[in-house]
Amino acid sequence: MTKDEIRELAEADLETFIRLVAPWQVIGGIHSEWCRWTTSEEAGSHQLTLLPRDHGKSRYVAFKCAWMVVKRPDIRILYISSTSNLAEKQLYFIKQILTSPIVRRYWPELIEKEEGKREKWTNTEIAVDHPKRKEEGIRDPTVFTGGLTTSLTGLHCDIAVLDDVVVQENAYTQEGRDKVRTQYSLLSSIEGGEAEEWVVGTRYHPKDLYNDMQEMEEEIFNKDGELINKTPVYKIFERQVEDSNMGVGEFLWPRQQRSDGKWFGFNIEILAKKRAKYLDKRQFRAQYYNDPNDPGDQRINRDKFQYYEKEHLKQSGGYWYFKKERLNIFASVDFAYTANKRSDFTAIVVIGVDKDNNIYVLDIERFKTEKVSEIFENIRMLHAKWQFKKLGAEVTAGQKMIVRELKDGYIKPYGLSLSIEELKHSARQGSKEERIAAILEPRYENMAMWHYRAGNCQVLEDELVAQYPPHDDVSDALAAAVLISVPPVGNFNRDHRDVVTVIPHPKFGGLG
């Protein structure tokens, strides 16, 4: 094969390029799969790669950067890591590739041989010497690096690489997570109109930046400017260290031995040793399974979940009954953190309580909206079905405005027989998670909570089980409903006539 043919093949395929410029690199099946995915059309322009720790994600995204430079020498790549030092180490690796004898042989016009004659060649940024940069009038470096505190004002890029921007030092506090989000938000100001983003990392916390990215949606408009759809911003490539979830399954990167005798990859023994060294098993689950919750550290065990049969739920004489027991009906709403934060959900939970303080979860609505009118419409629909007289609502400074608008702009004008009980919490009551736990956990331990099967109850159960769920809107609404609930007074254990049997909702599994 001629030199030009080899060069052409390497530019056409990422894995071929890696095998050419780094013949010593051990390439596992997972790496070949990722190379195919990340260069495919289906991966799109915004890619989120979540691989277990020690699986080479940073190395391979650096290979991809070098590949793009030889293919498109006028490219501008911003490389961000959690610290400037880590980003500079990645740049050093890219520089080693670009100045290797192999790259010089096949792409001799890329970089001046003598470092003193190069346009820019520092620890923080480089500019290749290919004539195409001058032809295009490129001012910015070919690759420039930064950490989470680096000023990026005045720079522009075609590709932004975010490599392990979420780390232990910033993942476990709200301040740290907000710092990462702030730097991430600045990217849009320096990215070109058709810029790409390559994000690689490993999960640390249920509410980290990678969780935000998984939930991001962009709005799709038709030619008349009407919103017609929403689509995920990022295409996601996510894998776990092995497939049994118990450390004994088929491994993502099975052990491989290089020709010099050095071993790479994982097996049962190596993973078991890794797990033993993690005192916090949640961190281990996050780092190797991309799951920030440890199944062995559940808040509420799933064996505490009890289920009622919907056909026993009936309405008679303006009251609801479960079998022969009358239920008092209450509801609560958990607003999205702010009315315009699209990544948050608003949740409404309806419960029934009998004279023995058994709690029945009757209905759950969960939705994203920026409009108070949509919140009211969901409340109105549930009120028409269940006829609850009281709705609990946790209020913060920003949410008081929503409650006031619901009362004055909707509930009164529509003539609903419904009062809103504003729930305010003090610091003495602990964090939101502690309040939810204090209200719900004893009731589940006493087997006093009853669910319907499937539907949004599955969302509720996932929130209750996880130590750090990515969302707690449903469990928070349930806790608030339980808090305001009062059991029926007197003996209502009697037969009732003229009953209306509730039909299960065919789509959501709730009560239609």
N, C-alpha and C positions, 0 to 999 in steps of 0.2 A: 504494500500500500504506500502511496506517495505521501510526502509531508502535508501537502494541501488536502488530500483525502482524509488523513488523520485529524487535521485541524477542523475540517468541516464536520466530521462525525462528533468531535468533542464539543463543538459549538451547538450542535443540534440536540445533544442529550446530556443532562447533568451528571448522571452516573458514569457515563463514558468519560466525561471531563475529569471526574474525581479519580477514576482508575488510571487515567493518563498522568495527571499531575501529582498524585499521591499513591503510588503503587504499594506503599506500605500500609495504607489504610485498610482496616478490617471492615468489610461492608456486610452487615447482616441483612436478613430478609426484610426487616422493618425499615432499614435505611433505603433499600431498593424501592420498597413500596412508597416511602415518603418522597423520594426523588421523582417518581412517576406522578404522584399526586400534586406536588407543589408546582410542577411545570405544566400541568394539564389545564385545559380551559375551565373545567368544572371547579377548580380551586379558586378561581376568580382573582380579583386584585387585592382583596383584604383577607389574609389567611391567619388563622389562629392554630398553632401547633402545640398541643399539650402532651408531652411524653414523660414517662417516669424519669426520675433522677438517674444519672449515670448511663443514659442511653444515647448520648452524643448529639443532642439537639442543637447545642450552640456550635459545635464543630461543623455540623452539616449546613447550618444556615450561613456560616462563614464561607464554606465551600461555594454555596450558591451565590454569595456576594462576589467572590472572585470570578466565578463563571460569568456573571452579568457584566463585570468590568471588561473581560476579554471579548465578549460578544458586542457590548455597547460601550466603547471607551469614552463616550460623552455623557455617561450616566452620572447622576449625583445621588449618593447613598448616605443617609444619616443613620448612624449606628448608636443606639442608646442602650445602656445597661443600667442597673441600679446605682452603680457608682462609675465615675469617670475612669477609675483604674481598671475595672473589669472590661469596659468598652475598649480601652487602649490595648489590653491583652488580646482581645479579639482582632483588633486592627493589626497587631503584630503578627498574628497568625495569617491574616490575609496578605500582609506584605511578604511573608515568607513564601507563600504560594506564588505571588505575582513576580517575585525576583528569582524564582527557582530556575535552574538550567533548562528544565523541560518547557516552562512557559516562555523563556527567552528564545528557545529553539523554534517554537511554533508561532509565537507572536512577538517577533523581534522589535517591531515598531512601537510596542506598548510603553516601555519604560527605558529611559537612558541607563546605560550600564554603569556609568560613574554617578554616584549619589550626588555629588556636588553640582552636577549639570541638570538635575531633575527640577521640575517646576516647583513642587512642594513635597517634602518627605519628612514629616515630623512624627512625634509619638501620638499626636491627636488627630492628624489629618494627612491625607495624601492626595496628590493630583498626578494622574498618569500623563505621559508625554506624547500620547498619540496625536497626530495632526488633526484628527476630527474635532478635538476639543477647541482648537483655535478656529477651525472652520465654522463651528457652531457658536463661537463667542461665549464659551462657558466660563463664568466667573467663579462659581462655587467649586469646592474641592470634589474630587471623585468620591472619596469616602471621608466623612468627618464624624467624630465621636462625641459623645456626651453622656453625662450621668443625669440623675433626676434633678440636680440643682444647677446644671449647666445652662447658661443663657444662650438661646438659639435665635435671638432677634436678628433679622436681616438675612438669614440663611434661607435657602430653598432646596428642596430635594425632590427627586423622582421616586425614590423608594425610602421608606422609613422602616428600619429594623428595630424591633423592641425585643431584646434578648434578656430574659430573666430580670425584668424590671420589678417583679414582685418577689421579694425575698423575706427571710425571717425578720429582718430588722424593721421592715415597714408593713408587714402583713397583719400583725396581731394587735394593732391599736387603730382607733378611728383616725387619729391624727396622721399616722403613717399611710393608711389607705387613701386618705384625702390628698396627701402630698403626691402620691402616684397618679391619682386621677387628675390633679391640677396640671402636672407636666404632660400627661397624655392629651389633655384638652388643648394644649398649646400647639400640638402637632398640625392641626388643621390650618393654622396660620402660615406654616412654612411649607406645607405640601403643595405640589403643583395640582392643577385641576384634575388630572388623571393619575395622580400618584398612587403607588401601591404601598401596602403595609404588610410586613411579614412579622408576626408576633410568635415567639417561641418561649415556652415556660413550663412551669409545673405548679399545680395548685398548692396553696397554703391555707387559705381561709375561705369559708363559704361566701363571704362578701368581698372577695378581692377583685382586682381589676379584670381578671380573666372571666369571672362570673358576669360582670357587667358586659363584657364583650360578647359573651354567649347569648345575652338577652337583647343586644342592640338591634333595632330595626330601623330601616330607612323607609320613608313614605314614597309611594309611587303615584304619580299624577298623570292624568290623561292630557291630551292637547288643550283641553278647555280649563286646565288648572284644577280639576276635581280629583280629590283623593280616591283612588280606586283599589289600593292594596298596600300592604307593608311586607317587606322582605328582610331577612337577616342581613346585617352588614358584613359579618364574617363567615367564611366557610371554615369549618372546624375539622381538624385532624387530631383525634384524641384516642389514646391507648393506655392500657393498664399493663403492669409488669407481667402478669400472668392471668389466665382466664377463669380460674376456679374461685377467686376471691378469698382463698384460704391458704395460699402459698404453695400449693401442690399441683397446680394445673400446667397447661402448656405455656411456656415462657415466650414473651414477646421477642426477646433476643437471647436465644439459647447459647450456651457456652460455645465459643469458637477459639481455636488455637492458631496463632499466626506461625509463619514458617520459622521464626526465631524462637519459638517455644512459649511466647507470652500468650496468656489467656485473656479473653474478653467475654462479656455477656453474663448471664445469670443462670442459676439453677436453684434447687430447693435449699441446699445448704447455705449458699451465699445470701439468699433472701432472708432465711431464718436468722442468720447472724446480723444482718442489717436491722431486722425488726427488734432483735434483743437489745440493740444498742440505743433504741429510741425509748426514752423514758415516757415521753408523751406519744401514745400510740396514734393519736389523731394526726400528728405530724407525719408519722410513717405512712398512714393511709393516704394523706394528701400527696406526699412526695412520690409514692410508688404506685398508687391506684388512682391518682387524680380525684380522690374522694376525701374531702376535708373532715369526714366524720368516721369514727371507728365504730363498727358494729358492736364491739364489746363494751362500749361506753354510751349506751342508749339512755336518754332521759326517762322514757317510759317504754317498757318492754311491750312488744306487740301482743304478747299473750294476755295483756290487760284490756285489749280491745274486744268489746262485746257487740253483737249485732242483733237488731230487732227485725222482725218480719213486717213489711209495710202494710200487709193486708189487715194487721191488727190495729192500724191507726185509722180512726173514724171521727166524723163530726156529727154532733147532735145538739139541737137547741142552742146553737151559738157557741158551743164549747167543743174542744177537741178531747178525745179519749184514746188511751192506749189500752186495748182490751176493755176492762171495766173501770180503769183508773182515769179520772179526769186530769188533764194537763193544763197548767198555766203556761201561756206562750209569751216568750220574750225574744228580742232580737238585738243585735249589736252590729255596728259598722266600724271597721278599721280603715281609715282613709289612707290613701297613698301618702308617703311622707310629706310631699308637697303636691299641690294640685297639678303642677306642670311637670312632674318628674315621671317620664314615660316608662322608666324601668320598674316602677313600683306598681303594686296591685292595690286596688280597693277591694275589701272583702266584707260581705254581710252574712252573718250566721243567725239562723233561727233555731231556737231550742224549745223543748217542752219539759216541764218539771212536774212530777207527781207528788202526792202527799208524803211519800217516803224519801223525797229528795233524789230520786233517780232522774238523771238528765238524759234526754233524748235529743240527739242532733237531728233536726228535721229537714233543714235546707241550708245550702251554702251557695252563694253567688260570689264569683271572683272575676274581676275584670280590670282592664286598664282604661283610664279615661282622664281627660283634662277638664271635663265639663261637669259642673254641679248638676245640670239638668239630667245627665245620664245617671249620676248617682241617685238622684231622686226617682227616676223612672224605675230603677231596680228596687228601690225601697217600696215604691207604690205597688209594683207587681207582687212583691212578697207580702205586703200588707193586705192586699186584696185576697190572697190565698189563705193566709194564716190568721189575720185579724188580731195581731199583737197590738197592745195598747202602749207599750213602752219600748223605746229604742235607745240603747246605750251608745255613746260616742265618746271615745277618748279625744280630748282637745288639748292641743298645744297652742302656742301663740298664733301660728299660721292657720291652724285648723278651726279656730273659733270663727273665722270669717266664713268658712264653709258651712258650719252649723247655723250661723245666723242667717245665711242666705237660704238654707234649706227650710228653716222655720218661717221666715218672713216672705220668701219669694215663692215657696212651693207648698209646704204643708198647710199653712193657713188658707191661701187662695183656693186650694183644692178641697178644703174642708175635711181633711183626714183626721180621724179620731186617734191621734198619735202624739205622744209627748217624747221629747228627746232628753234623756238624762245625760248631762255632761259629766264625764269622768276625768277628774284631774288627779294627777299623781305627784306625790312629794318625794324628795330625795330619800326620806326615811323608809320609804317602801321598797327601795332598791332599784335595780335596773329593770328594764322592760322584761328581760328574760327571767329575772328572779320573780317578778310579779306574776307572770304567766305560770311559772312552776309552782308558786305558792298556792295559786287558785286551783290548778288542774291536777297536779300530781297526786295529792291526797285522795281526790275523788276517783282517779283511775286505780289507785292502790286499793280502795274500798269497793271496787267493781260497781261504781254507781254511775258510770258513763256508758251510753249506748249509741252506736253508730248505725247508719244505713250502709249498705254495701256499695262499693265502687263510687263513680262520680267524683265530685270534689272532696268526698271523705278520704279518698286516697291522698290528696294533697294535704289534708289535715293530718293524717297519720304520719306522713313523711316528715312534716314539721315537728310533730310531737316526739318522734323517735330520735331525730338528729340532735346532737349536742349543740351544733352551730348551724342551723338551717339557713340557706341563702335567703329565704323569706319566712316571715312569721305572721303574715297578715291574717291567715285563717285561724291559727291558734290564739292570736291576740283577740280577735273578734269573739271567739268562743269563750275565752276567759272573761271578757267584759260582759257577755250575755249571762254567764253563770253568776257573775258578781251581782248583777241587778235582779236576779231571779228570786221569786218567792213561791214556795209550794202552796197548793190549795189548802184552805182551812176548812175543816169539817170532814164529814164522811161522804165521799162521792163515789164510793165503791158500790155502784148500782147498775142495773140494766138500763139501756137507753135505746129509744126507737127513732125512726126517721133518720137513719144514719146515712152519711155520704162517705163512700169508700174512696180513698185517695188512690189514683192511678199513678204508677211509677212513670217518671219522665223517660221517654224512649231513647233520648240522646245522651243525657247526662247522668242517668241513674238515680237522680234525686226524685223528688215527689212532684209530679206534674199537676 
